[in-house]
Amino acid sequence: MIAIIFLILQVLMAGFFLFLCLAFVTGGPFVPSTKHSVEAMIRLAKIHPGQTVIDVGSGDGRVLLEAAKQGANSVGIEINPYLVYYTRLRAFLSPYRGRVRVLWKNLWNADLKSADVVFVYLIPWKMDVLAAKLQKETKPGTLIVSNTFIFPHWKIVRKDVKHHIYAFTITGQK
């Protein structure tokens, strides 16, 4: 019996690490944002109740929950199913459960059209590819808030240098 439990735990852990590696290849490994970074991201986003916020690579959902606290409808896109279910549990146990949704999906296949704000924490060599996707799929005026890394060809409209958070606005040029 102990051997079966141990085997199941090993398989679960192997699956978790497989998805961590997959996330690194597709855009970014799970690296949780610090409390101060999340606060800076939310502050720079200037979220209004009823806005739709999408966090690509939502990890453990901390940004989603903070955005929901501001009245946003928060949507997480996460490739790791373990983190999806963890975030869903956190959202269910929170007072914001009706405003947080998490989708098990690769960010490159996600529909971002409904976003008023998009949160990003991606590896630097994928930022140009993401910039093209955001420019193509989001509406003019959509605010993009990035943790740590910038979009090199976009103008920064707000920033928190201390916490390395940068905000950009989608222009009407496609």
HELIX and SHEET records of a PDB file:
HELIX    1   1 ILE A    2  THR A   26  1                                  25    
HELIX    2   2 LYS A   35  ALA A   45  1                                  11    
HELIX    3   3 ARG A   62  LYS A   69  1                                   8    
HELIX    4   4 PRO A   81  LEU A   93  1                                  13    
HELIX    5   5 ARG A   97  ARG A   99  5                                   3    
HELIX    6   6 LEU A  107  ASN A  109  5                                   3    
HELIX    7   7 PRO A  124  LYS A  126  5                                   3    
HELIX    8   8 MET A  127  GLU A  137  1                                  11    
HELIX    9   9 VAL A  161  HIS A  163  5                                   3    
SHEET    1   A 7 VAL A 100  TRP A 104  0                                        
SHEET    2   A 7 ASN A  73  GLU A  78  1                                        
SHEET    3   A 7 THR A  52  VAL A  56  1                                        
SHEET    4   A 7 VAL A 117  VAL A 120  1                                        
SHEET    5   A 7 LEU A 143  ASN A 147  1                                        
SHEET    6   A 7 ILE A 165  THR A 169 -1                                        
SHEET    7   A 7 ARG A 158  ASP A 160 -1                                        
END                                                                             
